[in-house]
């Protein structure tokens, strides 16, 4: 079998790093894309991945990313969309330009990445697009209107693409991450060991969905620690 190529867009030190390690362990060639690829040097050294600079809200940047990955590693078989942006606060206080910029990351960036991925997958009749969402994709929280707009839009994109592309052999799956992901930004021992989602455990769920037989594909799954209400 030919070696699979996985492209992780929006790479950093949390979930995407766990995915990079797991995909590399699975024998995949791994590409990592982010605004500051230099921050990925340690992960590149650990996994043997290649890092690329990309602004997902720029169509030319996204097209150039896929062209570079095609040349270096081959057309991606698996594409993970992981970027996120938010502006918090009461609606009357939000900066309209900051909100617009956040929405250019998701869902617009998700559309750009999906379009480039699908253009490569359709001729082959196979491929997988995995998209990281949040609980804000299914329920809007107070003072989080910007984040809800972005995540609702991203979820709608995925649902539409799943219906459009599954008959053509392309698996599209959306992950509702309901809770904080354990790491430097989320740690509170007082909340107990189940307060946050472990990134390695989330990555295992992504791999499970990736390996599903096409007769039993999931288009969406929710992942949460039991302490989260739903």
TIVO-486060 format. One record per residue: residue number from 0; residue in three letters; chain; y, x, z of N, C-alpha, C in turn. Coordinates in steps of 0.05 Angstrom, whole numbers, plus 5000, padded with zeros to 4 digits. Each point is the difference from the previous one (the first is absolute). Example, Ala and Ser with C-alpha at 12.3 -4.5 7.8 and 13.67 -1.06 7.14 Angstrom:
! TIVO-486060
0/ALA/A/4886/5264/5156/5024/4982/5000/5024/5018/5000 $
1/SER/A/5021/4993/4986/5024/5016/5001/5022/4985/5014 $
! end
This chain:
! TIVO-486060
0/UNK/A/4976/5017/5000/5024/4983/5000/5025/5017/5000 $
1/UNK/A/5020/4991/4985/5026/5015/5000/5013/4998/5027 $
2/UNK/A/5014/5020/5008/5014/5001/5025/5023/4979/5000 $
3/UNK/A/5001/4984/5021/5022/4980/5002/5026/5014/5007 $
4/UNK/A/5022/4988/4991/5026/5009/5007/5014/4977/5016 $
5/UNK/A/5011/5008/5023/5015/4981/5016/5029/5009/5003 $
6/UNK/A/5018/4981/4995/5029/5005/5003/5010/4984/5024 $
7/UNK/A/5012/5013/5020/5011/4987/5023/5030/5002/4998 $
8/UNK/A/5014/4978/4996/5029/4999/4997/5012/4992/5026 $
9/UNK/A/5020/5015/5009/5012/4996/5026/4985/5015/5022 $
10/UNK/A/4993/5025/4993/4983/5016/5018/5017/5011/5023 $
11/UNK/A/4987/5002/5024/5013/5011/5023/4979/5009/5020 $
12/UNK/A/5006/4999/5026/4982/5011/5020/4982/4980/5014 $
13/UNK/A/5003/4974/4993/4984/4980/5013/4976/4990/4984 $
14/UNK/A/5001/4975/4992/4978/4988/4986/4994/5015/4974 $
15/UNK/A/5020/5007/4985/4996/5013/4974/4986/5027/5004 $
16/UNK/A/5006/5014/5022/4986/5025/5006/4971/4995/5006 $
17/UNK/A/4994/4979/5015/4972/4993/5005/4985/4993/4974 $
18/UNK/A/5014/4986/4982/4988/4993/4975/4995/5025/4983 $
19/UNK/A/5019/5018/5000/4996/5025/4985/4976/5015/5010 $
20/UNK/A/4997/5003/5026/4977/5014/5011/4973/4986/4993 $
21/UNK/A/5000/4974/5002/4976/4985/4995/4993/5001/4970 $
22/UNK/A/5019/4996/4983/4995/5001/4971/4990/5028/4992 $
23/UNK/A/5012/5021/5011/4991/5027/4994/4972/5004/5009 $
24/UNK/A/4993/4989/5023/4973/5002/5011/4980/4986/4982 $
25/UNK/A/5010/4979/4987/4983/4984/4981/4997/5015/4973 $
26/UNK/A/5013/5023/4997/4997/5015/4976/5021/4994/4979 $
27/UNK/A/5021/4985/5007/5020/4993/4980/5021/5022/4997 $
28/UNK/A/5012/5001/4977/5024/5016/4996/5023/4983/5009 $
29/UNK/A/5017/5011/5018/5020/4984/5013/5028/5009/4992 $
30/UNK/A/5017/4981/4993/5028/5005/4994/5017/4985/5021 $
31/UNK/A/5020/5013/5010/5018/4989/5020/5028/4999/4989 $
32/UNK/A/5014/4978/5004/5027/4997/4989/5019/4991/5022 $
33/UNK/A/5023/5012/5001/5020/4993/5020/5027/5010/4992 $
34/UNK/A/5020/4992/5014/5028/5009/4994/5003/5030/5006 $
35/UNK/A/4985/5010/5021/5003/5028/5008/4973/5013/5001 $
36/UNK/A/4989/5008/4977/4972/5011/4999/4996/5024/5018 $
37/UNK/A/5022/5015/5006/4997/5024/5017/4990/4993/5027 $
38/UNK/A/5005/4976/5009/4990/4991/5026/4970/4996/5001 $
39/UNK/A/4988/5001/4976/4971/4995/4998/4984/5026/4998 $
40/UNK/A/5013/5023/5003/4987/5026/4996/4975/5003/5017 $
41/UNK/A/5002/4993/5025/4976/5003/5018/4977/4982/4991 $
42/UNK/A/5007/4976/4992/4979/4981/4991/4988/5010/4974 $
43/UNK/A/5016/5011/4982/4990/5011/4975/4981/5023/5005 $
44/UNK/A/5007/5017/5019/4983/5023/5007/4974/4991/5012 $
45/UNK/A/5001/4978/5015/4976/4990/5014/4981/4986/4981 $
46/UNK/A/5011/4985/4981/4983/4983/4983/4996/5010/4971 $
47/UNK/A/5016/5020/4992/4998/5008/4973/5015/4982/4980 $
48/UNK/A/5016/4982/5011/5014/4981/4983/5024/5014/4986 $
49/UNK/A/5011/4986/4981/5025/5008/4987/5022/4981/5008 $
50/UNK/A/5024/5011/5005/5023/4984/5008/5020/4998/4978 $
51/UNK/A/5013/4977/4998/5020/4994/4979/5024/4986/5013 $
52/UNK/A/5023/5005/4989/5024/4986/5009/5003/4974/4984 $
53/UNK/A/5006/4978/5013/5004/4975/4986/5018/4981/5017 $
54/UNK/A/5019/4989/4987/5016/4978/5011/4989/4974/4987 $
55/UNK/A/4986/4984/5016/4985/4977/4988/5018/4978/4989 $
56/UNK/A/5026/5001/5007/5018/4980/4990/5012/5008/4973 $
57/UNK/A/4993/5023/4989/5010/5010/4975/4978/4999/4979 $
58/UNK/A/5003/4983/4979/4979/4998/4980/4993/5026/4987 $
59/UNK/A/5020/5017/4994/4994/5026/4987/4984/5018/5019 $
60/UNK/A/5007/5000/5025/4986/5017/5020/4970/4991/5001 $
61/UNK/A/4996/4974/5001/4972/4990/5003/4984/5007/4975 $
62/UNK/A/5013/4996/4976/4986/5007/4975/4994/5030/4999 $
63/UNK/A/5019/5017/5009/4995/5029/5000/4978/5008/5019 $
64/UNK/A/4999/4986/5023/4978/5006/5019/4973/4995/4988 $
65/UNK/A/4996/4977/4987/4974/4995/4989/4993/5019/4977 $
66/UNK/A/5020/5007/4984/4996/5019/4978/4991/5027/5011 $
67/UNK/A/5012/5009/5022/4993/5025/5012/4971/4999/5012 $
68/UNK/A/4994/4978/5013/4973/4998/5012/4979/4999/4977 $
69/UNK/A/5006/4985/4979/4982/4999/4977/4993/5028/4991 $
70/UNK/A/5021/5016/4997/4997/5027/4989/4985/5018/5019 $
71/UNK/A/5006/4998/5026/4989/5019/5020/4972/4992/5009 $
72/UNK/A/4995/4974/5005/4976/4991/5012/4984/4980/4984 $
73/UNK/A/5013/4988/4981/4988/4978/4985/5012/4973/5009 $
74/UNK/A/4997/4980/4983/5011/4974/5007/4988/4989/5026 $
75/UNK/A/5017/4990/5018/4990/4990/5026/4981/4977/4997 $
76/UNK/A/4978/5002/5015/4981/4978/5002/5007/4982/5023 $
77/UNK/A/5013/5012/5020/5009/4985/5024/5029/5007/5005 $
78/UNK/A/5016/4979/5004/5028/5004/5006/5006/4984/5026 $
79/UNK/A/5011/5014/5019/5009/4988/5026/5030/4999/5001 $
80/UNK/A/5011/4977/5005/5029/4997/5003/5006/4996/5029 $
81/UNK/A/5014/5021/5012/5004/5001/5029/5029/5000/5009 $
82/UNK/A/5020/5002/4981/5028/5002/5010/5009/4975/5013 $
83/UNK/A/5020/5003/5017/5012/4977/5014/5029/5007/5007 $
84/UNK/A/5016/4979/5001/5028/5004/5009/5009/4975/5013 $
85/UNK/A/5017/5003/5020/5010/4976/5014/5028/5005/5011 $
86/UNK/A/5015/4978/5003/5026/5000/5013/4999/4978/5022 $
87/UNK/A/5003/5008/5025/4998/4981/5022/5027/4989/5008 $
88/UNK/A/4999/4976/5012/5024/4988/5011/5004/4972/4992 $
89/UNK/A/5019/4986/5014/5007/4973/4992/5011/4999/4972 $
90/UNK/A/4995/4979/4985/5007/4999/4972/5030/5004/4996 $
91/UNK/A/5016/4990/5019/5029/5002/4996/5010/5029/5002 $
92/UNK/A/4983/5018/5011/5008/5028/5004/4989/5019/4980 $
93/UNK/A/4982/4990/4983/4986/5018/4981/5018/5009/4978 $
94/UNK/A/4997/5025/4993/5015/5012/4977/4986/4992/4974 $
95/UNK/A/5013/4985/4983/4987/4990/4976/4989/5023/4982 $
96/UNK/A/5014/5022/4999/4991/5022/4984/4974/5013/5011 $
97/UNK/A/4999/5002/5027/4976/5011/5013/4976/4981/4996 $
98/UNK/A/5005/4974/5001/4979/4981/4995/4990/5002/4971 $
99/UNK/A/5019/5002/4981/4992/5003/4972/4983/5025/4996 $
100/UNK/A/5008/5022/5013/4985/5025/4996/4972/4998/5012 $
101/UNK/A/4998/4986/5023/4973/4996/5012/4982/4983/4981 $
102/UNK/A/5011/4980/4988/4984/4983/4982/4993/5015/4974 $
103/UNK/A/5015/5021/4994/4992/5016/4976/4975/5016/5005 $
104/UNK/A/4994/5005/5026/4976/5014/5007/4976/4981/4999 $
105/UNK/A/5002/4978/5014/4980/4979/4999/5015/4974/4999 $
106/UNK/A/4994/4983/4981/4977/5001/4981/5005/5014/4973 $
107/UNK/A/5025/5007/4993/5004/5010/4973/4985/5026/4995 $
108/UNK/A/4999/5018/5020/4985/5024/4997/4970/4995/4996 $
109/UNK/A/4991/4979/5014/4972/4992/4997/4994/4991/4972 $
110/UNK/A/5018/4985/4988/4997/4991/4973/4999/5024/4981 $
111/UNK/A/5019/5019/5003/5001/5024/4982/4974/5016/5002 $
112/UNK/A/4990/5005/5024/4975/5015/5003/4977/4985/4989 $
113/UNK/A/4998/4973/5006/4978/4984/4989/5000/5000/4970 $
114/UNK/A/5023/4998/4988/5002/4999/4971/4989/5025/4987 $
115/UNK/A/5008/5023/5011/4990/5026/4989/4970/5002/5005 $
116/UNK/A/4991/4992/5023/4971/5002/5006/4984/4982/4981 $
117/UNK/A/5009/4976/4997/4985/4980/4984/5000/5008/4971 $
118/UNK/A/5021/5012/4990/5001/5009/4972/4978/5020/4994 $
119/UNK/A/4992/5015/5021/4978/5019/4996/4973/4988/5006 $
120/UNK/A/4998/4980/5017/4975/4989/5007/4990/4979/4980 $
121/UNK/A/5018/4985/4988/4991/4978/4982/4983/5010/4977 $
122/UNK/A/5008/5022/4986/4983/5009/4978/4971/5007/5008 $
123/UNK/A/4997/5008/5025/4974/5008/5010/4985/4976/5013 $
124/UNK/A/5014/4979/5006/4988/4977/5012/4991/5004/5029 $
125/UNK/A/5013/5018/5014/4993/5005/5028/5023/5015/5013 $
126/UNK/A/5000/4999/5027/5020/5014/5016/5006/4983/5024 $
127/UNK/A/5013/5013/5020/5006/4987/5025/5029/5005/5009 $
128/UNK/A/5014/4979/5008/5027/5003/5011/4999/4989/5028 $
129/UNK/A/5006/5017/5020/5000/4992/5028/5029/5002/5011 $
130/UNK/A/5009/4978/5012/5028/4998/5008/5002/4994/5030 $
131/UNK/A/5017/5016/5013/5004/4998/5029/5022/4979/5005 $
132/UNK/A/4993/4979/5014/5019/4980/5009/5003/5000/5030 $
133/UNK/A/5011/4978/5010/5005/4998/5029/4999/4971/5008 $
134/UNK/A/5000/4995/5026/5000/4972/5009/5025/4985/4990 $
135/UNK/A/5022/5015/4994/5024/4988/4989/4995/4989/4973 $
136/UNK/A/4978/5005/4987/4993/4989/4974/4991/4971/5002 $
137/UNK/A/4993/4991/5024/4989/4973/5004/5016/4984/5021 $
138/UNK/A/5017/5014/5015/5017/4986/5020/5026/5016/5003 $
139/UNK/A/5022/4986/4996/5026/5013/5003/5009/5000/5029 $
140/UNK/A/5009/5023/5010/5009/5003/5027/5030/4999/5002 $
141/UNK/A/5011/4992/5022/5029/5000/5005/5010/5029/4997 $
142/UNK/A/5024/5002/4988/5013/5026/4997/4984/5019/4982 $
143/UNK/A/4983/4989/4983/4984/5016/4982/4998/4987/4973 $
144/UNK/A/5022/4988/4991/5000/4985/4975/4996/5019/4976 $
145/UNK/A/5012/5024/5001/4997/5019/4978/4971/5008/4997 $
146/UNK/A/4987/5008/5022/4973/5009/4999/4981/4977/4990 $
147/UNK/A/5006/4976/5010/4983/4977/4991/5003/4995/4970 $
148/UNK/A/5024/5001/4990/5004/4997/4971/4984/5020/4984 $
149/UNK/A/5001/5025/5009/4986/5021/4985/4970/4996/5002 $
150/UNK/A/4989/4994/5023/4971/4998/5004/4990/4974/4988 $
151/UNK/A/5015/4978/5003/4991/4975/4986/4999/5005/4970 $
152/UNK/A/5020/5013/4989/5000/5005/4972/4977/5018/4991 $
153/UNK/A/4994/5020/5016/4977/5018/4993/4974/4985/5001 $
154/UNK/A/4997/4983/5020/4975/4984/5002/4997/4981/4976 $
155/UNK/A/5023/4988/4992/4999/4982/4977/4992/5015/4975 $
156/UNK/A/5011/5024/4997/4993/5017/4977/4970/5005/5000 $
157/UNK/A/4989/5007/5023/4971/5006/5001/4983/4976/4995 $
158/UNK/A/5007/4977/5011/4985/4976/4995/4999/4992/4971 $
159/UNK/A/5023/5002/4987/5002/4994/4971/4983/5020/4984 $
160/UNK/A/5003/5026/5006/4985/5020/4985/4970/4997/5005 $
161/UNK/A/4992/4993/5024/4971/4997/5005/4989/4978/4982 $
162/UNK/A/5014/4978/4997/4991/4978/4983/5001/5007/4971 $
163/UNK/A/5019/5016/4992/5004/5008/4972/4980/5021/4992 $
164/UNK/A/4994/5019/5018/4986/5024/4992/4970/5002/5008 $
165/UNK/A/4992/4984/5021/4972/5002/5007/4981/4992/4977 $
166/UNK/A/5007/4980/4984/4982/4994/4977/4999/5023/4980 $
167/UNK/A/5019/5019/5002/5000/5022/4981/4989/5026/5012 $
168/UNK/A/4988/4997/5024/4986/5022/5012/5017/5017/5019 $
169/UNK/A/5024/4992/5006/5018/5015/5017/5002/4986/5027 $
170/UNK/A/4993/5015/5021/5000/4989/5028/5027/5005/5012 $
171/UNK/A/5014/4979/5008/5026/5001/5014/4996/4989/5028 $
172/UNK/A/5007/5016/5020/4996/4991/5028/5025/5006/5017 $
173/UNK/A/5007/4981/5017/5024/5002/5017/4990/5001/5029 $
174/UNK/A/5012/5018/5016/4992/5003/5028/5023/4992/5018 $
175/UNK/A/4995/4980/5017/5019/4992/5020/4996/5017/5025 $
176/UNK/A/5017/5019/5005/4998/5017/5023/5017/4987/5022 $
177/UNK/A/4986/4986/5018/5014/4984/5021/5001/5016/5026 $
178/UNK/A/5021/5017/5002/5003/5016/5024/5009/5028/4993 $
179/UNK/A/5008/5015/5020/5008/5028/4995/4976/5018/4996 $
180/UNK/A/5004/5020/4983/4979/5020/4994/5004/5024/5019 $
181/UNK/A/4979/5007/5014/5002/5022/5020/5010/5025/4987 $
182/UNK/A/5017/5014/5014/5012/5025/4990/5025/5007/5016 $
183/UNK/A/5015/5019/4990/5024/5009/5015/5020/4977/5004 $
184/UNK/A/5002/4981/4982/5019/4979/5003/4990/4976/5016 $
185/UNK/A/4975/4999/5005/4988/4979/5015/4980/5011/5020 $
186/UNK/A/5008/5001/5025/4983/5009/5021/5010/4990/5027 $
187/UNK/A/4984/4986/5015/5007/4989/5026/4975/4996/5016 $
188/UNK/A/4994/5020/5017/4975/4999/5015/4999/4976/5018 $
189/UNK/A/5022/4989/5008/5001/4977/5019/4988/4975/4987 $
190/UNK/A/4999/4999/4973/4990/4977/4986/4969/5001/4996 $
191/UNK/A/4988/5022/5008/4971/5002/4998/4991/5012/4974 $
192/UNK/A/4974/5005/4998/4989/5015/4976/5000/4983/4975 $
193/UNK/A/5003/4973/5002/4998/4983/4977/5027/4991/4989 $
194/UNK/A/5022/5012/5010/5026/4990/4993/5008/5005/4971 $
195/UNK/A/4989/5021/4988/5008/5008/4973/4976/5004/4982 $
196/UNK/A/5004/4996/4975/4978/5004/4981/4997/5030/4995 $
197/UNK/A/4975/5010/5000/4995/5028/4994/5000/5004/4970 $
198/UNK/A/5016/5019/4990/5001/5004/4971/4974/5006/4987 $
199/UNK/A/4983/5015/5013/4974/5007/4989/4983/4975/4997 $
200/UNK/A/5002/4981/5019/4985/4975/4998/5010/4983/4977 $
201/UNK/A/5027/4999/4997/5011/4985/4977/4990/5011/4974 $
202/UNK/A/5000/5027/4998/4991/5013/4976/4971/4993/4993 $
203/UNK/A/4983/4997/5020/4972/4992/4995/4999/4972/4988 $
204/UNK/A/5018/4982/5009/5000/4973/4988/5009/5001/4971 $
205/UNK/A/5020/5018/4993/5008/5003/4973/4976/5009/4983 $
206/UNK/A/4985/5020/5010/4977/5010/4985/4979/4979/4996 $
207/UNK/A/4996/4984/5021/4980/4978/4998/5008/4981/4977 $
208/UNK/A/5025/4992/4999/5009/4982/4979/4998/5013/4973 $
209/UNK/A/5007/5026/4999/4997/5015/4975/4972/4999/4989 $
210/UNK/A/4981/5002/5018/4971/5001/4992/4987/4973/4997 $
211/UNK/A/5014/4978/5004/4988/4974/4997/4989/4995/4972 $
212/UNK/A/4978/4986/4999/4989/4992/4974/5018/4979/4988 $
213/UNK/A/5004/5000/4974/5020/4982/4988/4992/4970/5002 $
214/UNK/A/4975/4995/5007/4992/4972/5005/5009/4989/5027 $
215/UNK/A/5011/5018/5016/5009/4992/5027/5025/5016/5008 $
216/UNK/A/5020/4999/4982/5025/5014/5006/5017/4985/5019 $
217/UNK/A/5013/5014/5018/5021/4989/5017/5027/5004/4986 $
218/UNK/A/5018/4980/5001/5027/5005/4990/5018/5006/5023 $
219/UNK/A/4992/4992/5024/5017/5006/5024/4984/5001/5025 $
220/UNK/A/5006/5019/5017/4989/5000/5027/5022/5005/5020 $
221/UNK/A/4996/4990/5025/5019/5005/5021/4987/5019/5021 $
222/UNK/A/5015/5019/5010/4991/5019/5020/5019/4999/5023 $
223/UNK/A/4989/4996/5024/5017/4999/5024/4985/5008/5025 $
224/UNK/A/5013/5012/5020/4988/5002/5026/5000/4973/5014 $
225/UNK/A/4981/4995/5018/4998/4974/5012/5025/4992/5016 $
226/UNK/A/5016/5020/5008/5023/4994/5017/5022/4986/4984 $
227/UNK/A/4999/5001/4973/5020/4987/4983/4994/4970/4998 $
228/UNK/A/5020/4984/5003/4997/4971/4996/5002/4993/4971 $
229/UNK/A/4985/4978/4992/5001/4992/4972/4994/4970/4998 $
! end
